[in-house]
Amino acid sequence: MIATLENAPTLGVIRRHSGVAGQYSLTVDVTYVGESARAVTFVGSTFGGPILMRTDAWETWVTEPGRFGAILTPEWVRAFFGLARA
């Protein structure tokens, strides 16, 4: 699903957490209209490569993460949710 103005979520503050060997994660609280906020974490690497998306209920690899930017950044997260800044 592609977010549109009618169904786009509201994002909270995007927080960065350092890992090991170049790995890091970005976590954001995501709220859709009529739903409670849910923390979503994206795990990536300073070297690029695959990005894992994780919630409290499941995790999955993001298909073709390059669609949203070269590496995982706050702008990448905004683009993923259809909220990229112009």
Summary of the structure (lengths in Angstrom):
residues: 86
radius of gyration: 12.6
end to end distance: 20.7
largest distance: 40.0
contacts: 208
relative contact order: 0.21
helix: 13%
strand: 34%
